[in-house]
Amino acid sequence: MFLTRDDAHALALRLLSLSKADSCVLHVDGEEAQSLRFAGGGVTTNVATARVKTRIESHVGGRIGAVSVGGLDAGELARAVARSEEIARLLPEDPEFLAPLGAQAYPVSARYDEATAALDLGFLAEASARVIAEGAARSVNMFGCAAAGRRFAALASSSGLFAYDRESFIDLSTTARHRSDGWSGWAGARHFAMARLDPAAIGRRAALKAARDEEPLDLEPGRYTVILEPTAVGELAQWLMWMLRARPADEGRSFFSRPGGGTKLGERLFGADFSIRSDPGDEIAPEAPFGEEGLAQAPRRWVEKGVLESLSRPRFWARKTGAEAIPQAANFTVAGGPTSLEEMIRRTPRGILVTRFWYTNLVDPRSLLLTGLTRDGNFLVENGEIVAPARNMRFNVNLGGVFSRIAAIGNSERVKTEMGGAAICAPPMLIEGFEFSSRSSGI
């Protein structure tokens, strides 16, 4: 279910008026969406969803009780307010409790497009048909999913805070399989506005990867020069962004901890051509207007030319350390460069072109050691040309090292990763010394 700003505000005022706690915070979010799956040249499944959830957090003398409710039944919501207060009275005081924020000023974030929010099943079917047609033209099988919808999030407090954000989305991805069923290619995109989506280009990109007729190679594990497509770079950068937090760094539990105490803020930790920024006003990957606790988002440089410039910091930790409270950013841009993907291939004597990663996991936060698998489109490059598909491999890499060995960067573009719906803009990168630890030959 989708609530307008006025509807969400009215709901918040009604529930807050029922509160008998010292303070109260409400989180309300919801979604309306449709999705369509396709395979074997036609549609297989269509799902429509509508949901809304309210989390009521009551504070009694530094004690916090919370209850979540699905739906908008007035009686159930009223009982949840009372129940959250009962729970708060039963719990010990939270030593890190801070009273909720009052009214805040928020930036404008262009994440909503009326035409995209109104998309119906017919558009998804037409987009899917264009993808399927690209596969048929190249004799490969196409599988995938198209989805569109809109969602909202609201945050309110008894101290006078009210924050509201809405976003629309259109999402399309496809996996193409070689007719032998022994090789695959992938392409996908996610946007706030339908005008930015090109279904035929997505289908063509995946189909061309799967249509190659060379026999796939099982390469030996080891260190390789890699050409990472934007989706692969976006996934690695997303892990890095999740780790950019001040508290673990201050407490010596992070890659960003300085030996002997403190953080590495202001130090060069990556290559001089590596930068990450977030901005609610960004045209392609805008950040939400507010983050956790209702803190306002602002344009921010997290890493600038390899130098660590910002770490997120919740209000409690900011007060404890006497530093600025900074909300985490979910949406971000990795700065691009002048070198095209095609030029990276031409200048590579021997390496691997990687389409995307899969099942990535952080092994060690102190070294930013990440592991995962390649998926749906590796290619061996020799003497500046793609010579054959290469079967998948597992990698084990230190993200600090990866982003310090960048030999070339291309133009940044919006990408779709497997880890949620974050708006990420990332470039292709040519990287030296990327460590593949073992084979993983499944397609």
N, C-alpha and C positions, 0 to 999 in steps of 0.2 A: 504494500500500500504506500502511496506517495502522499505526504502532507505538504501543503504549501507553507510558506513562512508564517502566514497569519494563523493557519490551523495549528501548526506546531506551537506557536506562541500561546494560543488560547488553551491548548492542552496543558502546557507547562504552568500557566497561571492557575488553572483549576487544581492541579495536583499540588502545587506549592501551597495553595490556600488551605489544604487539608493537613499540612505538616504541623506537628507539635514538637518537633525536634529543635535543637539549638540552631541547626542549619540543615539544608537539604540541597542535593544536586540531582538533576534529572538528565539522563542521556536517552534520546529518542532517535531511532533510525529506522528506515524502511526502504523498500524497493518494489518496483514493478518491472518485470522483465519477461521476454520471450526468447526461447532458444530453439534451434532447429539443427538436427544432426543429419548428415547425409553419408551414404556409402553405396557402392555398387551402381553408381549412375542415378541414384534417386534418393528421396527423403526417407529416413527411417524413423525419426522420433521428433515430436514437437512438444515442448513443455512451456507452460505459462505459470509464472509465480507472482504472488503479491504477499508481502509480509511487512509487519511493523513490530518493533520491540521497544519496550521502555524499561530502563534500569533506574530504579529509585535508590538513592544512597542517602541515608539519614545519619546525622552526627549528633551524638549526645555526650557532652563532656569529653571530647577527644576519642570517643568510641564510634566505630563505623559499622553500620548494618546495611546490607544491600539485598534487594529482591528484583528479579527480572520478570517481566510479563510480556507474553505475546498477544497481540490484538489490542482492541481499544474499548473493551467492555468497561463501563464506568465503575460498576461495583467491584470488579476484580482489581482494577487499578487503585481504588480507594482502600481495599483490603491490603494491597501490597504496600501502600504508604504506611499503614499502621503496623504491618508485620516487620518492615524494615526498622522501625523505631524499637519494636520489641527485641529484635536481634541485636541492635546497637547496645541496648541496656544490659545484655547478657555477656557482652564481649569485653576483654581488657582494653585499656586505652592504647591507641596507636601512638608510639613515641614520635612518629613522623607526620602526624596529622597537622594540616594547616587549614584554617577556615577557607571556604571557597572564595574565588575572585568575585568582585562586583562587576559592574558594567565596563565593557571594553570597547575600543574602536578597532574595527577589522577592515582589512583591505578588500578590494573587489577582486574576485577570482573568476575568470571566464571559463567555467567548466560545464556550462549548460547550453544546449542548443535545442530550441523548440521542435524543429523538424526531426531531429534525431530521437527526441523523447517520444514523438508520436509515431515512430516506425511500427509497421505491423508485420504479420507473418508473410504477406505478399512480397515485401522488400527482401526479407531474409531468404525466401525461396528463389527469388530472381538472382540475388547475389550468389547463392549456392550453385544455381544453374550455370552461371558464368565460370565458376571454378571448375565444375564438372566438365564443361565443354573444353577447357584448356587441357585437361587430362586426356579426354577422348581424342583430341587432335594429335596427341603424342603417344597414344596407346599405353597409358599408365592408368592405374586405378586411383581414384581420389576418395579420401575419407576426411570428414571434418565437421566443424560446428560453426554456426553463425548465431549471434545473440545480440539483442539490443534492449535498451530500457532506460530507466532513470532511477535515481536513488537520492535520499536526503539524509542529513544528520543534523540534530539540534542538541544544544547543551544549554541548560538553564540552572540558576541557583537562587536560593532564597536571599542572596546578597544583591540581587539585581542584575546578574549576568544573563544575557541571552545571546546565543550564537547560532547561526543557521547556515548550512551549505547545501547545495544541490548540484548534481552532475548527471549528465546524460552519457550514454556510451553505445558504441557499435563495435562489435568484436567478431572477427572472422579469422579462422585458421584452418589449414588443411595439411594432411600428410598424403603424399603421393607415393605409391609403391610400383616398382618395376614389375613388368608383366610376369617375370619369373618368381616374384614375391621374395626376392633375396636382397632387395635394396630399397631405400626410401629417401624422399626429400620432403622438406617442410618449409612453409612460409605462413606468416600470419601478421595481423595488425589489430590495434585497438585504438580508437579515437573518441573524442568527445563529440565530434561533428561528422555526420555521414558524408559530407562533401569531400572529406579527406580520404575516404576509403576507396580503393580501386580493386574490386573483386577479381577482375580478369588478370591484373598484374600479380596478385597473390597466387592465383591458380597457375599462372604461367611460370612463376619463379619456382614453385614446388615441383611442377611437372618436369621442367627442364633438368632439375637435379636428379629425378628418378629415372629419366628416360635414357641416360647414358648406357651404352651397351658393353663397355669394358668390364672385365671380370673384377669384382671388388677384391681389394688386397687386404691381407692381415699383416699389418706393419708391426715391427718389433717395438716394444716399449722403450722409452728413452726420452732424451731432451730434443725437442724439435723447434724450429721456427714455425710459428702458427700465424695464420691470417684469420682473425676472429671477426665474423660478421657482427653487425650491430646488436642483434639479439643476444649473442654470446657475451659481448662486452657488457650489455645492460644487466645480465644476470650476475656477473662477477661484481659489478659496481653496486648492485642492490645489497649484496652481502656486506660490502664495505660500509655503505650508508647505515646499515643496522648496527654496526659496531662503533659508530662515531658518537659515543656517549661519555660524558665527563665522569660520572661516578665510578665505573669500573677502572677508568684511567687513573683517577685520584687514588683509588684503593689498591693500585698495583696489580690489577687483574686483566690488563688489556695491552694490546699492541701499542696503544697510545700512552702507556705509563712510562714515565722517565725513571731510569734506575736511580734509586736513592730517594724517590718521592716526587710528586707532581706529575704533570702531563707534558706531552711533547708539542703542545701548541706553539706555533711559531717556527717549528723545525721542518726542514725539507725531508720528507719521508718517501716521496715518489719522484718519478721523472719530471723534469722541468716543463714538459708539454702536457701534463695531466692536471685537469681542473674539474671540480664538481661544484655546481651551484644549484640553488633552488629559489623559486620566485613565484608568488601568487599571480603575478602579472605576466608570467611566461606565456608566449603564444602557443607553443606546442605541448609543453608538459607543466601546466600551472599547478602550483601547490594549493592546498586548501587554505581558506582564510584563517583558520584557527587549528591549533593542535591540542595535545593533551592538557587537561585542566582549564581549557579555554584560553590558553596563551595565544596571542596574536602571532601569526606568521609574518615574516618580512623577507625581502630579498636577502639572500645570505650566500657567502662564499664558504664552502666547507673545506675544500682543498683548492689552492690557487697556485698554479705553476709548480706543483709538487709540494707546496708548503701547507701544513695543517693549520687552518685558520679558525675553525669552529668545532665545538663538540656540544651535543644536546645536553640540557641540564634541567631537570624538573625543579619546581619551586622550592621544595624542601632542601634539596642539595645545593641550590643556589644560595639560599639563606645560610646554610651551614658553612659554606666556603666563601661567602661574600662575593659571589660572582653573578653574572647575568643569567636569568632563567631563559632557556632557549628550548622551544619544542622541537621534537624530532621532525624531519621532513620525509614524507612518504614518496613524494614526486620530485624528480630532479633531472638535471641535464649534465651529461658529461661533455665537456667542450670538444668540439671537432677540430679538424685540420684540413689541409689542402690536397691530400693524396687519395685518389679514388681506389676502390677495391680492385679494379682491373689493373691499376698501376702497381699495387702491392703484389699481385700475382706475378706480373711481368718482372719485378725486381727480386724475386725469390728463387735462388738456385735449387733449394730443396726444402719443402715444408708441407704443412697440412692446412688446408682450408676447412674451418669449422663453422657449421651453420648455427648450432645452438648446443646448450648443455641441458642435462637432465639429472634429477635426483641429487642435487648439490647439497652438501652439508658442511658446516664448520667443524673442524676437528679440534682446533686449539685457538682460542681467542687471543692468547698472548703473542702468537706468531702469525695470526690470520691465515692459518693453514686450512685450505679448503679442498674438499674432494668431491668428485662427481663423475658423470659419464657424458661423453659426446652422444649426439642423437640426430638422426634424420638428415645426413648430408655432410660427410667428411670426404675430402678429396686430396689425393697426393699431388703436390705441385713439384715439377722438376723443370729446371731451365726456363722458368717463367711461364710454364704452361700447365694446365690441369691435364694429368695423364690417365687417371683412373680413380674411381671411388675407393675409399679406404674404410674398412670396417671400424666399428666403434671401439673406443678405448676409455679406460678410467684414468683420471688425472689426479695428481696431488700437487697443489701449488700454494705458495705463499703470496697472498694478494699484494703485499708490499713489494715483493720482487717482481711480480707480473707487471704492475703499473710503474715499475722503475726501468723496465727493459723494452720500452716502446720505441720501435724504429720508424713508425709512420702512423698517422691518424687521418681518417677520412671525414666526410661530412656527417654531422649528427642527424639522426632521424628518430621519430617515435617508434618504440619497439614494444613487443608483447612478450613478456616472460611467463614462465610457468608458476611464478610465485605471487599470485594475486593480481589485482587490477590496477596496480600503481601506474601512474603516467611517468614513463621514463624515456628520455631522449639520449641516444648513445650513438657513437660512430663506430665504423670498422677500425680495427687496429692490427698492425703488424708487430708481433712480439717475439723476441728472441728467448730461447732457453725455456720453453714451456714443457713441464715434466709430465709425461704419460707413464703411469706405473704398471699397467697391465692391459691385456686385451679384454674386450667385452664384445664378442662378435655378433650378438643379436642385433636385429635391425631396429 
